[in-house]
């Protein structure tokens, strides 16, 4: 259904300018933005996917990926359709680039019914994911507020492509965010994503330095496009210096998809090399993803090097943190949000239907 949108202004020529993301789409009546879901409906900006989802699923929180945020817990995850970037290698292109939105919407849910489903299924929180929650900000914000009312945590899995005026309304209701820093060159963002890198960097700086949101970063490593030693080194140095050394970085493997099928999958050794470079540049928590790598998914103490959280895939096989969240060997606090005991959701993925 169409829902009154925030984040827009009326231009002198009668068009509506969307102020939610850096694209700043300017729409005449009947037009929709590049995201496909925000539209000018007879002179008012609307969100066309409020209350509509491409699907709900119980996921492990580590799948977002978040390794320092309530490990082992289940999170009710959902998205809608559309996106405000146009990544040529998108793994979820069937929903992010969907032209026929009605064909991709498979379920519906009000904020109240989503929260009720999360509680009924034993989820510890709600994650806005699969496509980018920034473009359905009003829906995500309402769901997040409802989640907080009953003690559920909230997570945004996002490309970080958002305008500063929307920072506070959106992120003030999020407890954690995984931000996809797609590469570390402007050329890559323009050529392969249809966007720009600086807004994403500004979002990350805002989150780390001006909010209490727990932040982790993901970079998909694509052979020949963003996998050079120099680029990995520059990315790691920027996270270290512009954010903090303790922000976890997930380096994940590319698999050919959508419009980028002519490149091979990322070799595991490429991820291991990138991980070693990032650690050498001073990042404390660097993980590998989309490959089976027990050591690459283990959380180590930055103080003494002890293994604190060991994982088999997404499942936790060992959890050595003290009840206070410290290393039991050197008593150094571990950065993140940790319960006294981990969850045990493991490697499951359980689809959920909210409507018949």
N, C-alpha and C positions, 0 to 999 in steps of 0.2 A: 504494500500500500504506500501511497505518498504521504510523507510526514514533513511538517514544517521544519526547514533546516535552519541552523545557525550559520555563522561565518560567511556572510555575503554582504554586498553593498550595491546600491543602485547607481548606475553610471548616468552621466548627463544625456547620453544617446538612447537611454531606455534599456540598455542591456543590464544583466545582473552579473557582477563579478564575484566569483567564488574566492573567498579569502582563507580557505582551509589549508590549501597546500601550495607550494611554489609555482604550480602551473598557472594559477590565477586565471582560470577559464572565464571567458566573457560570453554570456549566453543570451541569445534572443529567445522569445517565447517558443517553446517546443523543442529547444535544443538541450542536449545533455553534455556534461563535461567529459573530459578524456577518461575519467574514472568509470563512466557509463551509468553511474547511479545517482548523481546529483544533477538536477534539471531545473530549467526555468518553466514553471507551470503557470502560464497566464500572469506573469509578472511577480511571481513569488518563487523563492528557491525551495525545492523539496528534496528529500531523500527517498528514493523509490524502493529501497530494500529494508526499511524499518520493519522489524518483526518477521522477516523472511530469511531463511537460511539455506545453504547448500548442504547442510548436514551437521549432526551433532555426534560427538564421539568421546568416550572416556579414554584419555591418553595418560601415560606417565609424564610427569612434569619434565623429566629429562629429555623428552622428545621435542621440547619447544625450541631449542634446547636450553634448559636451565639446570646447572649442576650444583649451584650454591643457594638454592631456594627451595626449602621444604622437600629435601630429597625423598624419593620413593613414593610420594603422594600421587593420587589420581586427580586429574583436572578435567572438568567438562569443557571440551573444546568445540568451537564452532566459528564459521565465517559466513559471509554472504556471497556476493559476486562483484566482479570488477576490480580495478586497481588503478592507482595514480602513477605508476610506472609501467613501462612496456618492455620488460626483460625478454630478450630473445630466447633465453634458455629456461623460462619459467616451468617449474615442475607442476604447478597447478593451473596451467594455462586454460584448461577447459572451463574454469570458473573466473579466473582473473581477466581473461580476454574474451569472455562470452559476449556475443552480440545479442543473442536471444536470451535475455535474462530470465524470462519465465521458464525456459526449458531447463535452466540450471538450478532453480530454486526447488528443493525437494522437501522442505519442512518449514514449519512456522513456530514462532514462540515469542510470547511477550516476556519482558524482563522477569515478571513474577513466575511464569511457568518454567523458565530456564533455571531460575534459582531453586524452585521446588524440585526440578529434575536432578540438579546437582546434589541437593541434600538427600534425595531418595536413593541415589546411586552410590552414596558414600564419597563423593568427590570433596576434596579439600578446597577447591577453588574453581574459577572459570577463566578460560583462556580465549582471547579473541585472536583468531589465527586463520590459517588456510588461505584467505586473501587478506588484504591489509585493512586493519580496523580503523585506520585514520579516515578512510573514505566513508565509513558508516559510524562516524564519531558519536552522533546523537544517540543511536541505538546502543553502542558500546558503553557510553557514559551512564545511560539509564540502567543497563544491566549491572554495571559495576556498583552503582549506588545500592541497588537492590541486594547484590551479593554481600556488600559490607554490612548491611542491616542484620544479616543472619550469620555473620562471622566467617564468610568465605573470602579467600584471597582472590585477587584479580591480576591477570597477566595480559600484556599486549605483546604480540609477536609482530613486529612492524619494520617497514623499510625506513622509518624515521623521516619521511618526506612530508613535512608539516610546517606551517607558518608559525612564527612566534606568538601571534595573538591567540592561537589555539593550544599552545603548550599547556598552560595552566588548566583550562577546562578539561582537557583530555587526560593529561598525566596525573592530575591531582587525585583521580579516582583509581589509579593503577598502583599496585604494590610491587610489580616487577615488570621488566621489559627486556625482551631480546631484540636488539636492533641489528638489522642486516646491513652491514657495511660491505657493499658488493664488490668493491675493489678499492684501490687507492690512487686512481688517476681520474681526472676529469674526462679524458678521452674515452675511457671505458664506460663511464656513466652516460655520456652522450651517445656513443656508438651502439651500446648493447642494452641500455636501460631507458633511453629517452628522457634522461633527467640530468641533474647536476649533483656533484658530490658535496659542495659546501653546505647546503641546507641540512644534510644528514650529519655532517660533523658538528654543526651548531646545535642540532637536537641532542646529540650525545653529550656535548659539553653542558648543555642546560640540565639534562637528566642527572649527570654525575655530580655537578657542583651546586645545583640549586633545588634539588628535590631529595626526598627520601626513597625514591624508587630504586629497587635493586636492579642493576643493569648488567647484562652480559651481551657480548658482541659475537656475531657469526659472519664469517667470510667464506663463501663457496670458492674453492680453488679450481680454476678452469685452465687446463693445459694450454700453454702459449699465450693466454690472454691476460692473466693476472698472477702467474705463478713464479715470476722471476725472483731471484734472491733479493735484488734491490727493492722491488715493490713490497715484498713481505717485510723486509727490514724497515722500510719507511712507514708501513702501516703499524708495525709493533712500536716503533719509536713514538709515533703520534699518540697511540693509546697510552703509552707510558707517561709521556710528558703533558699532553693536553687533557687526559682523563686521569687515571692513576694506574700504577703498576698492578694493582690487585683486581682490576676489571677482567673477568674471565673472557678469553677469546676462544671461540670454537672454529677450527679450520676443517671444513667439510668437503667431501668428495663430490665432484660434478658427475652427472650422468646425462648423456645426450638426450635432449628433449626439445619439443616445440620447434623453433626455427634454427636451433643450433645443434644439428645432428651430425655435422661433419667432423666433430672433434671426438677424440677417444675419452673414455672415463678417466678420472684422475687416478694415477697409480698410487698405491699406498705409500710407496717410498717418497713421493712428492709431498704428501701430507706430513710425513715424519721429518723430512728436511725442513719444511716450513715451520713446523712446531719447534724444532731445534733452534732455528733462527730467531723466532719470536722470544723464546726463553733466553737466548743469549743476549737479546736486547733489553732484558730486564723485566719481562712480564712474568708474573708469579703463577698464573693459572692458564695454561694453554692446552686445549683438548683437540682430539681428532674426532671426526664424525662421518657418518655414512660408510664407515668401514668397521669391521670387527677388530678392535684394538684394545685389549684389556688395560694395558698400561696407559694408552692415550685417553682412556675414559676415567682413569683413577685420579682422585683428588689427593694431592700431596701437601704436607705442611711446608709453607715457604721458609719456616725457621730451621727445622731440623731434617726435612726431607722425608719424614715418615709417611707411609700410606695411611690416609685417614678414612677415605671412602672408596671402596673398590666396587666396580660395576662389571657385570656380564651383560653387555648390551645396555639396556636401560635399567636392568634389575640390580639392586644393591646386594652384594654378597658379603661385604664387611663394612661396619660403621663404627669407627673408633673414637669419635668425638666424645668429650665429656658432656655431662648435662648442661654445662655452661657454654658449650660450643667451642671448647679449646682442644688443642692437641694434648693427648694424655702424656706424651713424652717430654715435651719442652714447655708445655702450658701456654703456648702462644694462641691467642684467639684466631679462629679462621674466619675470613671475610665471607659474609653471606647472611642468610636467614635460615637458622637450623633449629629443628625441634629437638626435644630431649631424646626422642627415639625416631628412627626413620619410618616412612611408610613402606608398605610391602606390595605395591601394585605390580611391580615387575615389568615384564615385556609385553603385557597384554595391550590390545587395542579393541575396545568394545563399542560398536555403533549403537547409538541411542535414537529412538524415534519419539518425538514429542507429540506428533499428531498421527492419527490413523491413516 
